[in-house]
Amino acid sequence: MKILVLNSGSSSLRFKLFEAKGWQCLFKGHVDGIGLSTCRLRGDIEKKIKVQDHRQALEIALLSFQEAKILKSTSDIKAIGHRVVHGGEKYQLPLKITPKILRELTKLNDLAPLHNPPNLAGISACFKLTPLIPNIAVFDTGFHTTLPETAFLYGLPYKYYQKHQIRKYGFHGTSHSYVSKEAIKWLKHAKKSWQRIITCHIGNGISVTAIKNGKSLETSMGFTPLEGVMMGTRTGDFDPSIILHLINHLKMDAKEIDHLLNHESGLKGLSGISSDMRPLWGILQNPKHQSHNKVKRAYDVYVYRLAKMIASYTVPLGGIDALIFTAGIGENAWYLRRDVCAQLLHFGLKLDVSKNRRTYEGIEGHIHAKNSAVSVLVIPTDEELQIAKEVKKVRSGADGRD
């Protein structure tokens, strides 16, 4: 069975084609810069292209399969899996998308305005171009449906949850699910305890999740992806009365505040330079750089808040057996792993300096010292593979959702 997985962004379309038998990735690509003059197809085939919308991006993806002689026709694809960031309370498990369900999902766009609209644009494009192929949505929020009330309820009057579903949902669920399963395999093979795992998805957006016996018990992102630790451009947790101050004293409106909190804060806001960790780390290596002090200040806050969140998640778990780093920064920024773990020494966690500094692109490995009380792993995430596996379950009727 061949399964196509789409991850639609506001100006991009990432895609991977899998053979379900053995889970071989047959082809991967990325239409980068939809609607821009700089648009390119990247991945197994690379070239400059002209694409105005997600429908055209999907056409390019489908043509690239035939150009690479991977498929004879699109009918060889038996299902298309879609990453959908927010499913609300109603949509939690992966399910086949119908036009009616697609209309229902559009009502959730305000909960994830940066992600859900392009996610759904990808589904709409499939309805038009491949109407006979079933579309399966896999929700980022789905993995976190096991959160207990103590974790997902806010300190608001209960009616706001009952009537308006205002609660913590959590995100990056497919990533946390994938790396936790991979960690459990490794820990079992190494004959180590695996019940209490903390996973850290660290990219431009960051989320931390406490997982016990394979289930999410707590996660850092909340009603929207803004809650939690400080991120590339997002504030993370802060006193909500600041919003009232911005309205009453700085005369900012809702649109301005939303842009400030989601796009101008975090590492970018505190450093005044960038949300990208790589140039910031370069500046930190040069104490004489004119921006060194403010970049160091931003980096130190970033590390502290991440370490503090990780430490707090030993409460729902009752301890920690393994700590997982994944996603772009988590997999590649050895210095961040070093500095975060340095603030967790009281858990008996010790890193192997040389192992931590290795490159783990596409390769998982443990980076803890032999005498560490906590296993520390770097596991490259593969959200598309996890989505493909969920799609196969739905198509096989394993859970009666097809």
C-alpha positions as CSV (number, residue, x, y, z in Angstrom):
1,M,0.0,0.0,0.0
2,K,1.4,3.4,-1.0
3,I,0.6,6.3,1.3
4,L,1.2,9.9,0.6
5,V,1.7,12.2,3.6
6,L,1.2,16.0,3.2
7,N,2.3,18.7,5.7
8,S,0.9,22.0,4.4
9,G,2.3,25.3,5.6
10,S,1.3,28.8,4.9
11,S,3.8,29.0,2.0
12,S,5.0,25.5,1.7
13,L,4.0,21.9,1.0
14,R,6.1,19.1,2.4
15,F,5.4,15.6,1.1
16,K,6.6,12.0,1.5
17,L,5.5,8.9,-0.3
18,F,5.7,5.7,1.7
19,E,5.4,2.0,0.9
20,A,3.5,0.7,4.0
21,K,5.2,-2.7,3.7
22,G,8.5,-2.1,5.5
23,W,7.8,1.7,5.7
24,Q,10.2,2.6,3.0
25,C,10.2,6.3,2.0
26,L,9.9,6.2,-1.8
27,F,10.1,9.9,-2.4
28,K,10.3,13.1,-0.4
29,G,10.0,16.7,-1.4
30,H,9.3,20.3,-0.3
31,V,7.6,23.0,-2.3
32,D,9.1,26.0,-0.6
33,G,7.8,29.5,-1.3
34,I,4.3,29.1,-2.6
35,G,3.2,32.4,-4.2
36,L,6.7,33.8,-4.2
37,S,9.1,34.4,-7.0
38,T,11.8,32.4,-5.1
39,C,9.6,29.2,-5.0
40,R,11.6,26.0,-5.4
41,L,11.0,22.2,-5.3
42,R,13.5,20.7,-2.9
43,G,14.2,17.2,-1.9
44,D,14.7,14.2,-4.1
45,I,14.2,16.5,-7.1
46,E,15.4,20.1,-7.0
47,K,14.4,22.9,-9.4
48,K,12.9,26.3,-9.5
49,I,9.2,26.3,-10.1
50,K,6.3,28.7,-10.3
51,V,3.5,27.9,-7.9
52,Q,0.6,30.2,-6.8
53,D,-1.4,28.0,-4.4
54,H,-1.5,24.6,-2.7
55,R,-3.4,23.0,-5.6
56,Q,-0.5,23.8,-7.9
57,A,2.0,22.6,-5.3
58,L,0.2,19.3,-5.1
59,E,0.2,19.0,-8.9
60,I,4.0,19.5,-8.8
61,A,4.3,16.8,-6.1
62,L,2.2,14.3,-8.1
63,L,4.1,15.0,-11.3
64,S,7.5,14.6,-9.5
65,F,6.5,11.0,-8.6
66,Q,6.0,10.1,-12.2
67,E,9.0,12.1,-13.3
68,A,11.1,10.0,-10.9
69,K,9.3,6.9,-12.1
70,I,8.1,6.1,-8.6
71,L,4.4,5.8,-9.7
72,K,2.8,4.9,-13.0
73,S,-0.3,7.0,-12.0
74,T,-1.8,8.7,-9.0
75,S,-4.2,5.8,-8.6
76,D,-1.3,3.8,-7.2
77,I,-1.7,6.0,-4.1
78,K,-4.2,4.3,-1.8
79,A,-4.5,7.0,0.9
80,I,-3.4,10.5,1.7
81,G,-2.5,11.5,5.2
82,H,-2.6,15.1,6.4
83,R,-1.1,16.8,9.3
84,V,-3.9,19.0,10.9
85,V,-2.6,20.9,13.9
86,H,-5.8,21.5,15.9
87,G,-8.7,19.1,16.1
88,G,-10.4,20.7,19.1
89,E,-12.4,18.5,21.5
90,K,-14.5,16.9,18.8
91,Y,-11.7,15.6,16.5
92,Q,-9.1,13.7,18.3
93,L,-8.4,10.3,16.6
94,P,-7.3,10.1,13.0
95,L,-10.3,10.0,10.7
96,K,-11.3,10.0,7.0
97,I,-12.2,13.6,5.9
98,T,-15.4,14.3,4.1
99,P,-16.5,17.7,2.8
100,K,-18.8,18.0,5.8
101,I,-15.9,17.3,8.3
102,L,-13.7,19.7,6.3
103,R,-16.3,22.5,6.9
104,E,-16.4,21.6,10.6
105,L,-12.6,21.8,10.8
106,T,-12.6,25.3,9.3
107,K,-14.5,26.5,12.5
108,L,-11.3,25.7,14.5
109,N,-9.1,28.0,12.4
110,D,-9.0,30.6,15.1
111,L,-7.5,28.1,17.6
112,A,-4.4,27.6,15.3
113,P,-4.6,30.5,12.8
114,L,-1.0,30.0,11.5
115,H,-1.4,26.3,10.9
116,N,-4.9,25.0,10.4
117,P,-5.9,27.1,7.4
118,P,-2.9,25.8,5.2
119,N,-3.4,22.3,6.6
120,L,-7.0,22.4,5.3
121,A,-5.9,24.0,2.0
122,G,-3.9,20.8,1.4
123,I,-7.0,18.7,1.9
124,S,-9.1,20.9,-0.4
125,A,-6.4,20.6,-3.1
126,C,-6.6,16.8,-2.8
127,F,-10.4,16.8,-3.1
128,K,-10.0,18.6,-6.4
129,L,-7.0,16.8,-7.9
130,T,-7.4,13.3,-6.5
131,P,-11.1,12.9,-5.6
132,L,-11.1,9.1,-5.5
133,I,-8.2,8.8,-3.0
134,P,-9.3,8.8,0.7
135,N,-7.9,11.7,2.8
136,I,-7.1,11.0,6.4
137,A,-6.5,13.7,9.0
138,V,-4.0,13.1,11.8
139,F,-4.2,15.8,14.5
140,D,-1.3,17.2,16.4
141,T,-3.6,17.5,19.4
142,G,-4.6,13.8,19.2
143,F,-1.6,12.3,21.2
144,H,-2.5,14.6,24.2
145,T,-6.1,13.4,24.6
146,T,-4.8,11.3,27.5
147,L,-4.1,14.4,29.6
148,P,-6.0,14.3,32.9
149,E,-8.3,17.1,34.0
150,T,-5.7,18.3,36.4
151,A,-3.5,19.0,33.5
152,F,-5.8,20.3,30.8
153,L,-8.2,22.5,32.9
154,Y,-7.3,26.2,33.4
155,G,-8.2,28.2,36.6
156,L,-11.2,29.8,34.8
157,P,-14.8,29.3,35.7
158,Y,-15.7,25.8,34.6
159,K,-18.4,27.0,32.3
160,Y,-15.7,28.3,29.9
161,Y,-14.6,24.8,29.4
162,Q,-18.1,23.3,29.2
163,K,-19.5,25.9,26.8
164,H,-16.5,27.1,24.9
165,Q,-14.0,24.2,25.2
166,I,-11.3,26.5,26.6
167,R,-8.7,24.1,27.8
168,K,-5.1,22.9,27.2
169,Y,-4.9,20.8,24.0
170,G,-1.2,20.4,23.4
171,F,0.6,20.2,20.0
172,H,3.5,18.5,18.2
173,G,1.6,15.3,19.1
174,T,2.8,13.2,16.1
175,S,6.4,14.1,16.9
176,H,6.2,13.3,20.6
177,S,4.4,10.1,19.8
178,Y,7.0,9.0,17.3
179,V,10.1,9.8,19.4
180,S,8.7,8.3,22.6
181,K,7.9,5.0,20.8
182,E,11.5,5.0,19.4
183,A,12.8,5.7,22.8
184,I,10.9,2.9,24.4
185,K,12.4,0.5,21.8
186,W,15.9,1.6,22.6
187,L,15.3,1.5,26.4
188,K,13.9,-2.0,26.3
189,H,16.8,-3.1,24.1
190,A,19.2,-1.6,26.6
191,K,17.3,-3.2,29.5
192,K,16.6,0.1,31.1
193,S,13.4,1.4,32.7
194,W,11.2,3.2,30.2
195,Q,8.0,4.2,32.0
196,R,8.8,7.9,32.7
197,I,9.9,9.8,29.6
198,I,10.2,13.6,28.9
199,T,10.3,14.5,25.3
200,C,11.5,17.9,24.1
201,H,10.5,19.0,20.5
202,I,12.8,22.0,20.0
203,G,12.5,23.9,16.7
204,N,11.3,27.4,16.2
205,G,8.3,26.2,18.2
206,I,9.0,24.2,21.3
207,S,7.0,21.8,23.4
208,V,7.8,19.5,26.2
209,T,5.8,16.4,27.1
210,A,5.7,14.1,30.1
211,I,4.9,10.5,28.9
212,K,4.3,7.6,31.2
213,N,3.7,4.1,29.9
214,G,3.3,5.6,26.4
215,K,0.6,8.1,27.3
216,S,0.9,11.9,27.5
217,L,0.2,13.2,31.0
218,E,1.3,16.8,30.6
219,T,2.5,19.0,27.8
220,S,3.7,22.6,27.7
221,M,1.7,24.1,24.8
222,G,-1.9,24.8,25.7
223,F,-5.1,26.2,24.2
224,T,-2.9,27.5,21.4
225,P,0.8,26.9,20.6
226,L,1.7,30.1,22.4
227,E,1.7,28.6,25.9
228,G,4.8,27.0,27.4
229,V,8.5,27.7,27.2
230,M,10.0,30.7,25.4
231,M,10.4,29.9,21.7
232,G,11.9,31.4,18.5
233,T,9.3,34.2,18.1
234,R,6.7,33.3,20.8
235,T,6.7,34.5,24.4
236,G,5.7,31.2,26.1
237,D,4.2,31.6,29.6
238,F,3.9,35.1,30.9
239,D,1.5,37.1,33.2
240,P,-1.7,37.5,31.2
241,S,-2.3,40.9,32.8
242,I,0.5,42.2,30.6
243,I,-2.1,42.0,27.7
244,L,-4.4,44.4,29.7
245,H,-1.4,46.7,30.2
246,L,-0.6,46.7,26.5
247,I,-4.3,47.6,25.8
248,N,-4.8,50.2,28.5
249,H,-1.4,51.9,28.6
250,L,0.2,51.3,25.2
251,K,-3.2,51.5,23.3
252,M,-2.4,48.3,21.3
253,D,-5.2,46.4,19.6
254,A,-5.8,42.7,19.4
255,K,-4.1,42.3,16.0
256,E,-1.0,44.1,17.2
257,I,-0.8,42.1,20.4
258,D,-1.2,38.8,18.6
259,H,1.6,39.8,16.2
260,L,3.8,40.8,19.1
261,L,3.3,37.6,21.1
262,N,3.5,35.2,18.2
263,H,6.0,36.8,15.8
264,E,8.2,39.4,17.6
265,S,8.9,37.8,21.0
266,G,11.0,34.9,22.3
267,L,14.6,34.6,21.1
268,K,14.0,37.2,18.4
269,G,12.5,39.7,20.7
270,L,15.0,39.4,23.6
271,S,18.1,39.2,21.3
272,G,16.8,41.9,18.9
273,I,18.5,40.0,16.1
274,S,17.0,36.6,15.1
275,S,14.9,33.7,16.0
276,D,17.4,31.4,14.4
277,M,19.7,29.7,16.9
278,R,22.6,29.3,14.5
279,P,23.6,33.0,14.0
280,L,22.9,33.6,17.7
281,W,25.3,30.9,18.7
282,G,27.9,32.3,16.3
283,I,27.7,35.7,18.2
284,L,28.0,33.9,21.5
285,Q,31.4,32.5,20.4
286,N,32.7,36.1,20.0
287,P,32.6,38.0,23.4
288,K,33.8,41.1,21.5
289,H,30.7,41.2,19.2
290,Q,28.7,44.3,19.8
291,S,25.5,42.2,20.4
292,H,27.2,39.5,22.5
293,N,25.6,40.6,25.8
294,K,22.0,40.9,24.7
295,V,22.3,37.6,22.8
296,K,23.7,35.9,25.9
297,R,20.8,37.3,27.9
298,A,18.3,35.9,25.5
299,Y,20.0,32.5,25.3
300,D,20.3,32.2,29.1
301,V,16.5,32.9,29.5
302,Y,15.7,30.4,26.8
303,V,17.8,27.7,28.4
304,Y,16.6,28.4,31.9
305,R,12.9,28.3,31.0
306,L,13.4,25.1,29.1
307,A,15.3,23.4,31.9
308,K,12.7,24.6,34.4
309,M,9.9,23.1,32.4
310,I,11.6,19.8,32.1
311,A,12.3,19.6,35.8
312,S,8.6,20.4,36.6
313,Y,7.5,17.5,34.6
314,T,9.0,15.1,37.1
315,V,6.0,15.9,39.2
316,P,3.3,14.2,37.0
317,L,5.7,11.4,36.3
318,G,7.0,10.8,39.8
319,G,10.6,11.0,38.5
320,I,12.4,10.6,35.2
321,D,13.9,7.6,33.4
322,A,14.7,9.2,30.0
323,L,15.0,12.6,28.4
324,I,14.6,13.0,24.7
325,F,15.8,15.8,22.4
326,T,14.3,16.1,18.9
327,A,13.5,18.5,16.0
328,G,15.8,20.9,14.3
329,I,17.4,22.6,17.3
330,G,17.1,19.6,19.6
331,E,18.8,17.3,17.2
332,N,21.6,19.6,16.1
333,A,22.4,22.2,18.8
334,W,24.8,20.2,21.0
335,Y,25.5,23.3,23.1
336,L,21.9,23.7,24.0
337,R,21.6,20.1,25.1
338,R,24.7,20.6,27.2
339,D,23.5,23.8,28.8
340,V,20.0,22.5,29.5
341,C,21.3,19.3,31.1
342,A,23.8,21.2,33.2
343,Q,20.7,22.6,35.1
344,L,19.3,19.1,35.7
345,L,22.3,17.5,37.4
346,H,20.3,17.1,40.7
347,F,18.4,14.3,39.0
348,G,21.6,12.3,38.6
349,L,21.8,13.2,34.9
350,K,25.2,13.2,33.3
351,L,26.2,13.7,29.7
352,D,29.0,12.1,27.8
353,V,30.7,15.1,26.3
354,S,32.0,13.5,23.2
355,K,28.8,11.7,22.4
356,N,26.8,14.9,22.9
357,R,28.9,16.7,20.3
358,R,28.4,14.2,17.5
359,T,26.1,14.9,14.6
360,Y,22.8,13.0,14.8
361,E,21.1,14.0,11.5
362,G,18.9,11.0,10.7
363,I,20.6,8.9,13.3
364,E,19.5,8.3,16.9
365,G,21.8,7.8,19.8
366,H,22.3,8.1,23.5
367,I,24.4,10.9,24.8
368,H,24.4,10.2,28.6
369,A,27.5,9.0,30.6
370,K,27.7,5.4,31.7
371,N,27.0,6.4,35.4
372,S,24.0,8.7,34.5
373,A,20.8,7.9,36.5
374,V,18.8,9.3,33.5
375,S,19.0,8.1,29.9
376,V,19.4,11.0,27.5
377,L,18.7,10.3,23.8
378,V,18.8,12.3,20.6
379,I,16.1,10.9,18.3
380,P,15.4,12.6,14.9
381,T,11.7,13.0,14.6
382,D,9.7,11.7,11.6
383,E,6.2,13.1,11.9
384,E,5.4,12.0,8.3
385,L,6.2,8.4,9.1
386,Q,4.1,8.5,12.2
387,I,1.2,10.0,10.2
388,A,1.6,7.3,7.6
389,K,1.4,4.6,10.2
390,E,-1.8,6.2,11.7
391,V,-3.3,6.4,8.2
392,K,-2.6,2.7,7.6
393,K,-4.5,1.8,10.8
394,V,-7.5,3.8,9.6
395,R,-7.4,2.3,6.1
396,S,-7.1,-1.3,7.5
397,G,-10.2,-0.7,9.7
398,A,-8.3,-1.5,12.8
399,D,-10.3,0.9,14.8
400,G,-13.5,1.1,12.8
401,R,-12.9,4.8,11.7
402,D,-13.0,4.2,8.0
